[in-house]
Amino acid sequence: MTRKKLAPLSMLAQVYPGYAPRPTERCKQGPYRVLTGRNLSGLVLRYFDQDDFVSDSDRPSFKRSVLREGDIIVSTLFAERKLYIFKSSDPLAVAGDSLALIRPWDDTFLRDYLNTSTGRERFLQDAARKTQGAHIPRLAIKDLQEIRIPLLQPSEIQKLAETQLSLVGNELLTLIARGESTKQEFKGTLRKNLHTGQTDSKMEDAVLKTIAAFCNTDGGVLLIGVDDKGMIVGIEEDGFPNSDKFSLHLNNIVRDRLRPPPVGRWKHRMAKYSGRSVCVVECEPTDREVWIYPKGESSAPQLYIREGPASKALQGAEITDYCRRHFRPTSNE
C-alpha cells in the first residue's frame, strides 16, 4: 500500500491570526460581527446577544480578517478545537483574535478535504495535539502552519465524502447548530454532575423531565452529551463501561419513572463526533399524559410540558385544563 504524501498547511494556504479590535472599536451594532470560538458549531454559525461588532477600518489586520466565502476559521483558545468554513450566505463578519484564519490558494482541495468528516476530525485532532501539556492551551499560528495534510486526489476525496462511516457527525453538528428550542434541548450528562464530578440523581430527573415534556407537548429531540453552550461533552463523562450500558440505564429509568412509559413514542441512538458519543433521543407526542415520578416514595408525581426552550411543571387546575385541551380522549371515555 502506497503511503500518502503529506504537505504542511503553509504550502496549501495562507494562515493568519484573527483581528483584535481596540476597546473603542467594539460596539453592539455594526456592519461586521466579530466571531469568536463560541460562534463555531460545525456546519452553521451561532450568534449571541453578547457578540461584538465593528465598523470598517483601514487597519491591515482588519482588512485581512474580513471573511470571504471559502475561508476556514479555527478556534485557537482553550483545549477544544472547532472549525468552520465560511459561506456566501453568512453575514458580514471578521475573524476575532481567538480564531485563526486559513485562506486556501486558488484550488478547492483543502476545503473539499475539510468538508469530509474524516478530514475535519483528523485536522482538529492534529491541532489539539499541538497544545497538549501547555499551561494555557493556545494554538499558535506557527503550529497550525505545520499541521500536515494528506495530498489526496479528487477521486479519493469524493470517495471519502461518499463512504464516510462518521457522516452522522455532520448530522449531529447540524442538530447542535439549531440550538435549544421548544422542540430541542441539550443535556451534558445522564447522571454525572459536571460541576461536582459526582453522580447526581438530579441529572437523571432533568433528562426524564425533558423526555416527558416532549411527549406531553409536540415531541422533540434531546441530545445527551452536549452542554447548554452547544459543546460536545460526550456520554463518556457519565462513566459507563460502554454505550450499551448507558442505553440500558436510560431504558430502565424511563420504564421505571415515567408512567405510563411512553412505549413506542421515544427512541434513542448514538452519534459520534471527534471520538465522543452523543445520545440522540427522539420523542413523539403521546395520546395521554406522561407523569414523572421523582425518586423517593414521598415525592408526588409531576406533569411537565414544553414552554419555549424549557420544560415547565404544571400545577393544580393547569393540569386538568391542559389535559382536556391537549390529549385525545380514549375510546372508553
C-alpha positions in Angstrom: 0.0 0.0 0.0 1.4 3.4 -1.1 2.0 5.9 1.6 0.0 9.1 1.1 2.2 12.2 0.5 1.8 14.9 3.2 2.2 18.7 3.0 2.3 21.3 5.7 -0.7 23.6 5.8 1.5 26.5 5.0 2.1 25.1 1.5 -1.7 24.9 0.8 -3.0 28.1 2.4 -2.2 31.5 4.0 -2.6 31.3 7.7 -3.3 34.5 9.7 -4.2 35.4 13.3 -7.6 36.9 13.8 -8.3 40.6 14.3 -8.1 42.2 17.7 -10.3 45.3 17.8 -9.4 48.1 20.1 -11.9 48.6 23.0 -13.1 51.8 21.4 -13.8 50.0 18.1 -16.2 47.4 19.7 -19.9 48.1 19.6 -23.2 46.3 20.0 -24.4 47.1 16.4 -22.3 47.5 13.3 -21.7 46.1 9.8 -19.2 43.4 10.9 -19.8 40.8 13.6 -16.6 39.8 15.4 -16.6 36.0 15.5 -15.0 34.0 18.4 -14.8 30.3 19.2 -18.3 30.3 20.7 -19.8 31.1 17.3 -18.3 28.0 15.7 -20.6 25.0 15.9 -19.7 22.9 12.9 -21.9 23.4 9.8 -23.5 26.8 10.6 -22.6 29.8 12.7 -24.3 30.5 16.0 -25.0 34.1 17.2 -25.3 35.5 20.7 -26.5 38.7 22.3 -23.0 39.2 23.7 -21.4 39.3 20.3 -19.4 42.4 19.5 -19.5 44.3 16.2 -17.0 46.7 14.5 -17.2 49.2 11.6 -14.9 49.3 8.6 -11.3 50.1 9.4 -8.1 50.9 7.4 -6.0 48.7 9.7 -4.3 46.0 7.6 -5.2 43.3 10.2 -8.9 44.2 9.8 -8.8 44.1 6.0 -7.1 40.7 6.1 -9.6 39.3 8.7 -12.8 40.2 6.8 -14.2 36.8 6.0 -14.8 35.6 2.4 -16.6 32.6 1.0 -14.4 29.5 1.5 -12.3 30.9 4.3 -11.6 28.4 7.0 -11.6 29.6 10.6 -10.3 27.6 13.6 -10.6 28.3 17.3 -7.2 28.8 18.9 -8.0 29.3 22.6 -8.7 26.5 25.2 -8.4 22.7 24.7 -11.5 22.3 22.4 -10.7 22.9 18.7 -13.5 23.9 16.4 -13.5 24.6 12.6 -15.9 26.3 10.3 -15.8 27.0 6.5 -17.3 30.5 5.8 -20.3 30.5 3.4 -21.5 33.2 1.0 -24.8 33.2 2.8 -23.2 34.1 6.2 -23.4 37.7 7.3 -20.6 40.2 7.2 -18.0 39.1 9.8 -14.4 39.3 10.8 -12.3 36.5 12.4 -11.6 37.7 16.0 -8.3 37.2 17.9 -9.4 33.9 19.4 -9.5 32.4 15.9 -7.0 31.7 13.2 -7.9 32.4 9.6 -6.9 29.8 6.9 -7.2 31.2 3.3 -6.5 28.4 0.8 -4.8 29.1 -2.5 -7.0 29.1 -5.7 -7.8 25.4 -5.8 -10.6 23.8 -3.7 -8.6 20.8 -2.5 -8.2 21.9 1.2 -11.9 22.9 1.5 -13.1 19.7 0.0 -10.9 17.6 2.3 -12.0 19.5 5.4 -15.6 19.2 4.4 -15.4 15.4 4.9 -15.8 14.1 8.4 -12.5 12.2 8.3 -10.6 15.2 7.1 -12.2 17.6 9.6 -11.7 15.2 12.6 -8.1 14.4 11.7 -7.2 18.1 11.3 -8.8 19.0 14.6 -7.1 16.1 16.4 -3.7 17.2 15.0 -4.5 20.8 16.1 -5.4 19.6 19.6 -2.1 17.7 19.9 -0.2 20.9 19.3 -1.3 22.3 22.7 -1.1 19.1 24.8 0.6 19.8 28.1 0.5 23.6 27.7 -0.4 25.6 30.8 -2.6 27.8 28.6 -3.7 25.7 25.6 -3.5 28.3 22.8 -2.8 27.2 19.3 0.0 29.2 17.8 -0.1 30.2 14.1 3.3 28.6 13.6 2.0 25.3 15.0 -1.1 25.5 12.8 1.0 26.1 9.7 3.0 22.9 10.5 0.0 20.6 10.5 0.4 18.1 7.7 -2.4 17.4 5.2 -2.6 14.3 3.1 -2.4 15.2 -0.6 -5.4 13.2 -1.9 -6.6 13.1 -5.4 -10.1 14.5 -6.2 -11.4 11.0 -6.7 -10.1 9.9 -3.2 -11.8 12.9 -1.6 -15.0 12.1 -3.4 -14.8 8.5 -2.1 -14.3 9.8 1.4 -17.3 12.0 1.1 -19.5 9.2 -0.2 -18.4 6.4 2.1 -18.0 8.2 5.5 -18.5 6.0 8.5 -19.0 9.1 10.5 -21.5 11.0 8.4 -23.7 11.0 11.4 -21.2 13.5 12.8 -22.4 16.1 10.3 -26.0 15.4 11.2 -25.0 15.9 14.8 -23.4 19.2 14.2 -26.4 20.3 12.2 -28.7 19.4 15.2 -26.4 21.3 17.6 -26.3 24.3 15.4 -30.1 24.7 15.6 -29.7 25.4 19.4 -32.2 24.8 22.1 -35.9 25.5 21.4 -39.4 24.2 22.1 -38.5 21.0 20.3 -34.8 20.6 21.1 -32.8 20.5 24.3 -29.2 19.7 25.4 -28.1 17.8 28.5 -24.4 17.4 29.2 -24.8 14.1 31.0 -27.3 11.5 32.1 -26.2 11.0 35.7 -23.0 12.9 36.4 -22.9 16.5 37.8 -20.2 18.2 35.8 -19.7 20.8 38.5 -19.1 18.4 41.3 -17.8 15.4 39.3 -20.2 13.2 41.3 -23.2 11.0 40.3 -26.3 13.1 41.0 -30.0 11.9 40.7 -31.0 15.5 39.8 -29.2 14.9 36.4 -31.4 11.9 35.7 -34.5 13.9 36.8 -33.6 16.6 34.3 -33.4 14.1 31.4 -36.7 12.4 32.4 -38.5 15.8 32.7 -37.4 16.7 29.2 -38.5 13.4 27.7 -41.8 13.6 29.5 -42.3 17.2 28.4 -41.7 16.4 24.8 -44.1 13.5 24.9 -46.7 15.7 26.6 -46.4 18.5 24.1 -45.4 18.2 20.4 -42.4 15.9 20.5 -38.8 16.9 20.2 -35.1 15.9 20.3 -32.9 15.6 23.4 -29.1 15.5 22.9 -27.4 13.9 25.9 -23.7 14.6 25.9 -24.0 18.2 24.7 -23.8 21.1 27.2 -26.0 24.1 27.2 -23.4 26.1 25.2 -23.6 23.5 22.4 -20.2 21.9 23.2 -19.9 18.2 22.8 -19.1 16.7 26.2 -19.8 13.1 25.3 -21.7 10.4 27.3 -18.2 9.1 28.2 -18.3 11.6 31.1 -21.0 9.5 32.7 -18.5 6.7 33.4 -20.5 3.8 31.9 -18.3 0.9 30.7 -19.7 1.3 27.2 -22.6 2.8 25.3 -24.7 -0.4 25.7 -24.6 0.0 29.5 -25.6 3.7 29.1 -28.5 2.7 26.9 -29.7 0.0 29.3 -29.6 2.5 32.2 -31.6 5.1 30.2 -34.2 2.5 29.2 -34.5 1.4 32.8 -35.1 4.8 34.3 -37.6 5.7 31.5 -39.5 2.5 32.2 -39.5 2.8 36.0 -40.0 6.5 36.5 -42.2 7.7 33.6 -45.8 6.5 33.9 -47.3 5.3 31.8 -44.0 4.6 30.0 -44.1 6.2 26.5 -43.6 2.9 24.7 -43.2 3.3 21.0 -43.2 7.1 21.4 -39.5 7.5 22.1 -36.3 6.0 20.8 -32.6 6.7 21.1 -29.4 6.1 19.2 -25.7 7.1 19.4 -23.9 9.6 17.2 -20.2 10.1 17.3 -18.1 13.1 16.5 -14.3 13.6 17.2 -14.2 10.5 19.3 -17.1 11.5 21.6 -20.6 9.9 21.7 -23.8 11.8 22.0 -27.2 10.1 22.7 -29.9 11.4 20.4 -33.3 10.9 22.0 -36.2 11.4 19.6 -39.7 11.8 21.2 -43.2 11.8 19.7 -46.3 13.3 21.2 -48.3 10.7 23.3 -52.1 10.2 23.3 -52.3 10.6 27.1 -50.2 12.4 29.7 -46.9 11.0 30.9 -46.0 11.7 34.5 -42.5 11.7 36.1 -42.2 10.0 39.4 -39.2 11.6 41.3 -37.0 9.3 43.4 -38.4 8.8 46.9 -41.8 7.4 47.8 -43.0 10.6 49.4 -42.4 12.7 46.3 -45.5 13.5 44.3 -45.7 12.7 40.5 -45.3 15.7 38.3 -46.6 16.7 34.8 -44.2 18.6 32.5 -44.8 20.3 29.2 -42.6 22.3 26.9 -42.9 26.1 27.1 -40.3 27.8 24.9 -36.8 26.3 25.3 -37.6 24.8 28.7 -39.7 22.2 30.5 -42.5 23.6 32.8 -44.2 21.7 35.6 -48.0 22.2 35.6 -49.8 22.8 38.9 -53.4 22.3 40.1 -56.1 23.4 37.7 -53.4 23.9 35.0 -53.1 20.1 34.8 -56.8 19.4 34.2 -57.2 22.2 31.8 -54.1 21.2 29.7 -55.1 17.5 29.6 -58.6 18.4 28.5 -57.4 20.6 25.7 -54.3 18.6 24.5 -55.0 14.9 24.8 -57.4 12.9 22.7 -60.0 11.0 24.8 -59.6 7.2 24.8 -62.4 5.0 23.3 -63.8 4.1 26.7 -64.2 7.7 27.9 
